[in-house]
């Protein structure tokens, strides 16, 4: 619990659902929620395999925190390349549009689909905690 609490304080997020243990005992979760920025940070760190050369995040196109996370959850992630672009006038740099999916308590290779059917609707699988569409700048060969 201390890691995500520290990150929440560093980002000056004072939302009670991250700090007020007594208040959260009375909710459907029964405990404090993990700060979403901490989840993004962990998943981004896990996604570096193959993306070590990324220079920066150029854009966050879309994303969702699909399900809650809590202290003690174990995270897994995978990243897929959605698009790649050459940048006009640049031969040394390109852009990749990526989709990063973060899971809790379930290795990525064991999840067949990010969505399941529930009451006739497609919803995120309960172990999917993050679905982020973003663009990075990366050196070209």
Helices and strands as residue ranges (DSSP letters): H 2-10, H 16-19, H 21-25, H 36-46, E 54-65, E 75-86, E 93-104, G 108-110, E 115-118, E 121-124, E 128-139
